[in-house]
Amino acid sequence: MSVSPVKKPLRKPLIVILVRRAVLFFFFLSIIVVYLYCLGTAQEFMDRTQLLLLRFSLGLGLSLGLSSLYGLGMSVWPIIRRRKHRFLGGAILYIAMGLFGAAIAALAAFIMAAAGGNRA
């Protein structure tokens, strides 16, 4: 039997790991907040609680969109620079999560404006 040599795993820079985890954190947190808003609409939460959840959704959606945009830049750079197409899947995921975050932020801002909740 021939034994193949063990390949070392790819070493990723710390910033790549941090951005990936931040995007996942913002993604899951925004899903939880949207779920709580939908649950609160069905359970008739107080108006202030709903407005607070909308504000959280707006902030998390913007944070998710911006961090996904940064992650997209970090994924596209090796594709353009070194022709490494293995980063294409990650770039597509960053695009999808960024669009999700932008959609959540836009929807939350629209609901807040429509409900007249921009007041303090």
KAGINOR-V424421 format. One record per helix or strand. SS is the DSSP state (~ for helix, > for strand). FROM is the first residue (numbers start at 1). TO is the last residue. If there is no record, write none. Layout:
BEGIN
ss from to
SS FROM TO
SS FROM TO
END
This chain:
BEGIN
ss from to
~ 14 43
~ 47 82
~ 85 114
END
